[in-house]
Amino acid sequence: MSYDLMVFEKTAAPGNRKDFMGWYEKQTEWNEDHEYDDPAVTSDGLRNWFMAMIKKFPQMNGPYAPDDEALEKMEEAGNDSYVTDYSIGKEVIYAAFSWSLVEEAFETTKKLAKEHDVGFFDVSSNDGEIIFPDGNRM
């Protein structure tokens, strides 16, 4: 299991919880016609968020994933738990973090979402906090 968070394109997401959850379910069917590990397919805001995130939470698979040597160095330093599985869609990026990094992942994801003007959804929490870049919450 992982600790899951999602960021989303603010213009694509519905503005009420019921519709948002239906949209979220559709997004996570992962049926778009592309690979889900390349940020080239997503919006500028989401791509910028991703590029900022991978500085601290490197991509597990895809064009920005560390090579074997880098992974080995991370493992030796005890930082391999930071490697994160990103699923990148046209309107969302879903990130699966190690449970040992819950607080750090939450704070970093939320901060960078605001910075890059994208929405934030705490998929793993019971209340499922949804925050739009303007601060509106559902």
C-alpha positions as CSV (number, residue, x, y, z in Angstrom):
1,M,0.0,0.0,0.0
2,S,1.0,3.6,-0.5
3,Y,0.1,7.0,0.6
4,D,-1.7,8.6,-2.4
5,L,-2.1,12.2,-3.4
6,M,-3.3,13.7,-6.6
7,V,-2.9,17.1,-8.2
8,F,-5.2,18.3,-11.0
9,E,-5.8,20.9,-13.6
10,K,-8.1,23.4,-12.0
11,T,-10.0,24.2,-15.2
12,A,-10.9,20.5,-15.8
13,A,-12.2,19.6,-12.3
14,P,-15.9,19.9,-11.3
15,G,-16.6,22.4,-8.5
16,N,-18.7,20.2,-6.2
17,R,-17.6,17.1,-4.3
18,K,-20.1,14.6,-5.9
19,D,-19.2,15.6,-9.5
20,F,-15.5,15.8,-8.6
21,M,-15.5,12.2,-7.2
22,G,-17.2,10.9,-10.4
23,W,-14.6,12.8,-12.5
24,Y,-11.8,11.4,-10.2
25,E,-13.1,7.8,-10.8
26,K,-13.1,8.4,-14.5
27,Q,-9.5,9.9,-14.5
28,T,-8.2,6.9,-12.5
29,E,-9.5,4.4,-15.0
30,W,-6.2,5.3,-16.9
31,N,-7.7,4.8,-20.3
32,E,-6.1,7.8,-22.1
33,D,-4.2,6.9,-25.3
34,H,-0.6,7.4,-24.0
35,E,1.9,6.1,-21.5
36,Y,1.3,7.4,-17.9
37,D,5.0,8.0,-17.0
38,D,5.8,11.0,-19.2
39,P,4.9,14.6,-18.2
40,A,4.9,15.7,-21.8
41,V,1.2,14.7,-22.0
42,T,0.0,17.0,-19.2
43,S,-0.7,20.7,-18.8
44,D,2.0,23.2,-18.1
45,G,1.0,23.7,-14.5
46,L,1.0,20.0,-13.8
47,R,4.3,19.5,-15.6
48,N,5.9,22.3,-13.6
49,W,4.6,20.8,-10.4
50,F,6.0,17.4,-11.4
51,M,9.4,18.9,-12.2
52,A,9.5,20.6,-8.8
53,M,8.4,17.4,-7.0
54,I,10.9,15.1,-8.5
55,K,13.7,17.1,-7.0
56,K,12.7,15.7,-3.6
57,F,10.6,12.7,-4.6
58,P,12.2,11.1,-7.8
59,Q,10.2,9.4,-10.4
60,M,10.1,5.6,-10.1
61,N,9.6,4.9,-13.8
62,G,9.7,7.1,-16.9
63,P,12.0,9.6,-18.5
64,Y,13.1,11.3,-15.3
65,A,13.6,8.1,-13.2
66,P,17.1,7.8,-11.7
67,D,19.4,5.3,-13.3
68,D,20.6,2.2,-11.5
69,E,23.7,4.0,-10.2
70,A,21.7,6.8,-8.8
71,L,19.3,4.4,-7.2
72,E,22.1,2.5,-5.6
73,K,23.5,5.8,-4.1
74,M,20.1,6.7,-2.8
75,E,19.7,3.2,-1.2
76,E,23.2,3.5,0.4
77,A,22.2,7.0,1.8
78,G,18.9,5.6,3.1
79,N,16.9,7.9,0.7
80,D,15.4,5.2,-1.5
81,S,12.0,5.6,0.2
82,Y,11.6,8.9,-1.6
83,V,11.3,7.3,-5.0
84,T,7.7,7.9,-6.0
85,D,5.3,6.3,-8.5
86,Y,3.6,9.0,-10.6
87,S,0.8,8.3,-13.0
88,I,0.5,11.2,-15.3
89,G,-2.7,12.0,-17.2
90,K,-3.7,14.9,-19.3
91,E,-5.6,16.6,-16.4
92,V,-4.2,14.8,-13.3
93,I,-1.0,13.5,-11.8
94,Y,-1.5,10.8,-9.2
95,A,1.5,10.2,-6.8
96,A,2.0,7.1,-4.7
97,F,4.4,7.8,-1.8
98,S,6.0,5.6,0.9
99,W,3.9,5.6,4.1
100,S,7.0,6.6,6.0
101,L,6.9,10.0,4.2
102,V,3.2,10.9,4.8
103,E,3.7,14.3,6.4
104,E,6.6,15.4,4.1
105,A,4.7,14.2,1.0
106,F,1.5,15.9,2.1
107,E,3.2,19.2,2.9
108,T,5.4,19.3,-0.2
109,T,2.6,18.3,-2.6
110,K,0.2,20.8,-1.2
111,K,2.7,23.7,-1.1
112,L,3.9,23.0,-4.7
113,A,0.3,22.6,-5.9
114,K,-0.5,26.2,-4.7
115,E,2.8,27.4,-6.1
116,H,2.1,26.0,-9.6
117,D,-1.6,26.9,-9.6
118,V,-3.0,23.3,-9.7
119,G,-5.6,21.6,-7.4
120,F,-4.8,19.2,-4.6
121,F,-6.6,16.0,-3.6
122,D,-5.7,13.9,-0.5
123,V,-6.8,10.6,-1.9
124,S,-5.6,8.5,1.1
125,S,-7.3,10.5,3.9
126,N,-10.7,9.7,5.3
127,D,-12.1,13.2,4.5
128,G,-10.4,13.4,1.1
129,E,-9.4,17.1,1.3
130,I,-9.8,18.8,-2.1
131,I,-8.3,22.2,-2.5
132,F,-8.4,24.5,-5.5
133,P,-5.4,26.9,-6.1
134,D,-7.6,29.9,-5.0
135,G,-8.0,28.2,-1.6
136,N,-11.6,27.0,-2.1
137,R,-12.1,23.6,-0.5
138,M,-14.6,20.8,-1.0
